[in-house]
Amino acid sequence: MKNITPFPASDTDASTDVVVLSCHHQMHFDPAPLSRLFAERSMHDAEEIVCRMLEDIAMRLDMLQRAMAEHTFDTMERPARRIGAIADQMGLTEVAVAVGHVLNCLAQEDGIGLDATMARLERGFDVAVSEVWEFRDL
């Protein structure tokens, strides 16, 4: 992967180039798909489906993490697309958007952007799991 992110010039004050970003764990979540699932199925069946979907995302996220560690970036597109499809089905908007950004970074061969968007995808998935189970408890 090539890095297309320019570095600040050495003659500039580096402290002006630092931007502190705050990451609020506010999940963008559309409850409609899960509401339909729990309305159409028994509680047990709906929970099993949700568990399988979350496990599928987790497995494919692990595939992405291994590909990053092994620098086999060409193997990342397919599992990323699958994560996006499942996230869309579940209403996990933030996860689906993060996957889109991961795919953009892969297409642009932007290693630094890929690191950042993968970290965002991982955080988004962690928060999504909590959101899904909090929703279920309601």
ROBA-665509 format. One record per residue: x, y, z of N, C-alpha, C in turn. Coordinates in steps of 0.1 Angstrom, whole numbers, padded with zeros to 4 digits, always signed. Each point is the difference from the previous one (the first is absolute). Layout:
! residues N
XYZXYZXYZ...
! end
This chain:
! residues 138
+0008-0012+0000-0008+0012+0000+0009+0012+0000-0004+0010-0008+0008+0012+0000-0007+0010+0009+0008+0009+0005-0005+0011+0009-0001+0012-0009-0012+0005-0002-0002+0012-0008-0003+0012+0009+0001-0001+0013-0002+0011+0009+0013+0008+0001-0001+0013-0003+0012+0008+0000+0004+0004+0015+0013+0001+0002+0004+0004+0013+0002+0015+0000-0001+0006+0012+0002+0015+0001+0014+0003-0003+0002+0012-0006+0014+0004-0004+0008+0002+0013+0013-0003+0000+0008+0001+0011+0002+0014+0006-0002+0010-0009+0002+0014+0005-0013+0006+0006-0011-0008+0001-0012+0005+0007+0000-0004+0014-0008+0007+0008-0002-0003+0014-0009-0012+0001+0006-0011+0005-0008-0013+0000-0012+0001+0010+0001+0008+0010-0011+0001+0009-0013+0005-0006+0001+0008-0011-0012+0005-0006-0006-0011-0009+0007-0011-0003-0005-0010-0009-0008-0011+0008+0001+0001+0013-0006-0011+0009-0015+0004+0002-0008-0009-0003-0015+0001+0003-0004-0011+0009-0006+0004+0011-0005-0010+0009-0014-0004-0004-0003-0012-0003-0013-0005-0003-0006-0008+0011-0012+0004+0004-0007-0008+0010-0009-0010-0006+0001-0012+0005-0008-0011-0005-0012-0003+0010-0011+0005-0004-0012-0003+0009-0006-0013-0005-0003-0008+0010-0005-0013-0004-0015+0000-0001-0005+0009-0008-0014+0001-0003-0003-0007-0013-0007-0011+0002-0002-0009-0011-0011+0005-0009+0002+0000-0013-0011+0002-0009-0007-0013-0003-0012-0002+0005-0006-0013+0000-0015+0002-0004-0004-0008-0010-0014+0000-0005-0007-0012+0006-0008+0002+0010-0006-0011+0007-0011-0008-0008-0004+0006-0012-0011-0006-0008+0003-0015-0004+0011-0003-0005+0002-0014-0005+0000-0010+0012+0005+0004+0012+0000-0010+0011-0014+0000+0006-0007+0011-0001-0014+0000+0005-0009-0009-0008+0002+0000-0013-0007-0009-0009+0003-0015+0003+0013-0002+0002+0005-0014+0002-0007-0005+0013+0001+0008+0011-0006-0005+0013-0015-0001-0001-0006+0008-0008-0015+0000-0002-0004-0013-0008+0008-0004-0009-0004-0011-0009+0004-0013+0005+0010-0001+0009+0005-0013+0005-0002-0001+0015+0001-0012+0005+0000-0001+0015+0013+0006+0005-0001+0003+0013+0012+0007+0006+0012-0009-0001-0001-0013+0002+0011-0009-0002+0006+0000-0014-0009-0002-0010+0005+0000-0014+0006+0013-0004-0006+0011+0004+0006+0013-0003+0014+0002+0006+0001-0004+0013+0013+0001+0006+0011-0008-0006-0004-0012-0005+0009-0009-0007+0005+0006-0013-0009+0006-0007+0003+0007-0013+0009+0011+0003-0003+0008+0010+0009+0012+0003+0014-0005+0004+0000-0010+0008+0013-0006+0004+0008-0005-0012-0006-0007-0009+0007-0004-0012+0005+0011-0008-0008+0011-0001+0004+0011-0008+0012+0007+0006+0000+0002+0013+0011+0007+0007+0012-0009+0000-0001-0013+0001+0011-0009-0001+0006+0000-0014-0008+0001-0010+0005+0001-0014+0008+0013-0001-0005+0011+0005+0007+0013-0001+0014-0002+0007-0001-0006+0012+0012-0001+0008+0011-0009-0007-0005-0010-0006+0009-0009-0008+0007+0007-0011-0008+0008-0008+0005+0007-0011+0009+0012+0004-0003+0006+0011+0008+0010+0006+0014-0005+0004+0000-0013+0005+0012-0006+0003+0008-0003-0013-0007-0004-0010+0007-0002-0013+0007+0013-0005-0007+0011+0002+0005+0013-0004+0013+0004+0008-0001-0003+0013+0011+0003+0009+0012-0008-0004-0002-0013-0003+0011-0009-0004+0006+0005-0013-0008+0003-0009+0005+0005-0013+0008+0013+0002-0004+0009+0009+0007+0012+0002+0014-0004+0006+0000-0009+0010+0013-0004+0006+0009-0007-0010-0006-0007-0009+0008-0008-0010+0003+0008-0013-0005+0012+0000+0001+0009-0012-0006-0007-0013-0010-0007+0002-0007-0006-0012-0013+0008-0003+0002+0012-0004-0011+0009-0001-0010-0004-0011+0005-0007-0010-0008-0004-0011-0011-0010+0004+0001-0006+0012-0010-0010+0005-0010+0007+0009+0000+0013+0002-0008+0007+0010-0014+0004-0006-0001+0002-0013-0012+0006-0006-0012-0009+0003+0001-0013-0003-0012-0009+0001-0005-0001+0015+0008-0002+0010-0006+0000+0014-0005+0013+0004+0006+0011-0005-0005+0013+0004-0014+0002-0006-0001-0003-0013-0014+0001-0006-0010-0008+0007+0003-0012+0005-0009-0009+0007-0004+0007+0013+0010+0006+0007-0003+0007+0013-0010+0011-0003+0002+0007-0011-0009+0011-0003-0014-0004-0003-0001-0012-0007-0013-0005-0003-0008-0004+0013+0007-0007+0008-0006-0004+0013-0004+0012+0009+0009+0009+0000-0002+0012+0008-0013+0008-0005-0001+0000-0013-0012+0007-0006-0012-0008+0004+0000-0013-0001-0011-0008+0004-0005+0001+0014+0010+0003+0009-0003+0001+0014-0003+0015+0004+0003+0009-0008-0003+0014+0003+0012+0007+0007+0012-0007-0001+0012+0006+0006+0007+0010-0010-0006+0011+0000+0004+0011-0010+0014+0004+0002+0005+0002+0012+0014+0004+0002+0010-0010-0005-0003-0013+0002+0009-0011-0005+0000+0000-0015-0012+0001-0006-0001+0000-0015+0008+0012-0006-0001+0012+0006+0007+0011-0005+0015-0002+0001+0004-0005+0012+0014-0003+0002+0006-0010-0010-0008-0010-0003+0004-0009-0011+0002+0007-0013-0009+0008-0003+0001+0008-0013+0013+0008+0000+0004+0006+0011+0012+0007+0001+0013-0009-0001-0001-0012+0006+0010-0010-0001+0002-0004-0015-0011-0002-0007+0001-0004-0014+0006+0012-0009-0004+0012+0004+0006+0012-0007+0015+0000+0002+0005-0002+0012+0014+0000+0003+0007-0012-0008-0006-0011+0000+0006-0011-0008+0001+0003-0015-0010+0006-0005+0000+0004-0014+0010+0011-0003+0003+0009+0009+0009+0010-0001+0014-0003+0004+0002-0013+0005+0012-0005+0005+0006+0010+0011-0009+0005+0009+0004+0009+0010+0002-0007+0013+0012-0004+0003+0003-0008+0012-0003+0007+0013+0003+0013+0001-0003+0007+0013-0015+0001+0001-0007+0004-0010-0015+0001+0001-0006-0014+0003+0006-0011-0005-0005-0013+0003+0002-0003+0014+0011+0003+0006+0002-0002+0014-0010+0007+0008-0003+0012-0003-0009+0009+0007-0015-0006-0001-0003-0003-0012-0014-0004-0002-0002-0014+0005+0010-0009+0000-0001-0013+0006-0002+0002+0015+0007+0009+0006-0002+0002+0015-0014+0005+0003-0005+0009-0009-0014+0005+0002-0010-0011-0002+0003-0009-0010-0009-0012-0002+0000-0009+0012+0011-0002+0006+0001-0009+0012-0007+0006+0012+0002+0013+0002-0007+0007+0011-0015+0000-0003-0004+0003-0012-0014+0000-0004-0007-0013+0003+0007-0011-0003-0005-0013+0002-0002-0003+0015+0010+0004+0008-0001-0002+0014-0012+0007+0006-0002+0012-0004-0011+0008+0005-0013-0006-0006+0000-0005-0012-0012-0006-0006-0005-0012+0007+0009-0008+0005-0004-0012+0008-0008+0004+0012+0005+0010+0007-0007+0005+0012-0013+0006-0004-0001+0008-0010-0012+0006-0005-0011-0010-0003+0004-0011-0007-0009-0010-0004-0006-0007+0012+0008-0003+0010-0005-0007+0012-0008+0009+0009+0004+0013+0000-0008+0009+0008-0014+0002-0007+0000+0000-0013-0013+0001-0007-0008-0012+0002+0006-0012+0000-0007-0012+0003-0006-0001+0014+0007+0006+0009-0005+0000+0014-0012+0009+0002-0002+0009-0009-0012+0009+0000-0012-0008-0004
! end
